[in-house]
Amino acid sequence: MNTKKPKAKLVGTDGNIFHLLSVAFRALKESGQEQKAVAMVKETAECENYNQALDVIGKYVEIE
């Protein structure tokens, strides 16, 4: 299993957190890290604000 953080192009895209989450989810899934993708979604759902959610996404993918 690949443990390297995949790159996800989030800068310059729709800033809606659900869109950003789907881009990051797809990047993880395409790199063979589906379990991490699911964990990211669960962890993001517990965030209290947008910035916390972005921080969580950044733990899982390399934001471009």
C-alpha positions as CSV (number, residue, x, y, z in Angstrom):
1,M,0.0,0.0,0.0
2,N,1.3,3.5,-0.9
3,T,1.7,5.6,2.2
4,K,3.0,8.7,0.4
5,K,0.7,11.7,0.5
6,P,-0.8,12.1,-3.0
7,K,-0.9,15.5,-4.6
8,A,-4.3,17.2,-4.9
9,K,-4.9,20.4,-6.9
10,L,-7.0,22.4,-4.5
11,V,-5.6,25.9,-5.1
12,G,-7.5,27.8,-7.7
13,T,-10.5,25.5,-7.7
14,D,-14.0,25.9,-6.2
15,G,-13.4,26.7,-2.5
16,N,-16.5,24.8,-1.3
17,I,-15.2,22.5,1.4
18,F,-17.3,19.6,-0.1
19,H,-15.6,20.1,-3.5
20,L,-12.2,20.2,-1.9
21,L,-12.9,17.1,0.1
22,S,-14.0,15.3,-3.0
23,V,-10.8,16.2,-4.9
24,A,-8.7,15.0,-2.0
25,F,-10.8,11.9,-1.6
26,R,-10.3,11.1,-5.3
27,A,-6.5,11.7,-5.1
28,L,-6.3,9.3,-2.1
29,K,-8.4,6.6,-3.8
30,E,-6.5,6.8,-7.1
31,S,-3.2,6.3,-5.1
32,G,-4.6,3.1,-3.5
33,Q,-5.3,4.7,-0.1
34,E,-9.0,4.2,0.1
35,Q,-9.0,3.6,3.9
36,K,-7.2,6.9,4.4
37,A,-9.8,8.6,2.2
38,V,-12.6,7.3,4.4
39,A,-10.7,8.3,7.5
40,M,-10.2,11.8,6.1
41,V,-13.9,12.2,5.4
42,K,-14.8,11.1,8.9
43,E,-12.2,13.3,10.6
44,T,-13.3,16.3,8.5
45,A,-17.0,15.8,9.5
46,E,-16.0,16.4,13.1
47,C,-14.4,19.8,12.3
48,E,-16.0,22.9,13.7
49,N,-14.9,25.3,10.9
50,Y,-13.5,25.6,7.4
51,N,-9.9,26.1,8.5
52,Q,-9.9,23.0,10.6
53,A,-11.3,21.0,7.7
54,L,-8.5,22.3,5.4
55,D,-5.9,21.3,8.0
56,V,-7.3,17.8,8.1
57,I,-7.3,17.6,4.3
58,G,-3.7,18.8,4.4
59,K,-2.7,15.9,6.7
60,Y,-3.8,13.4,4.1
61,V,-2.8,15.0,0.8
62,E,-0.2,17.4,-0.5
63,I,-2.1,20.5,-1.5
64,E,-1.1,22.1,-4.7
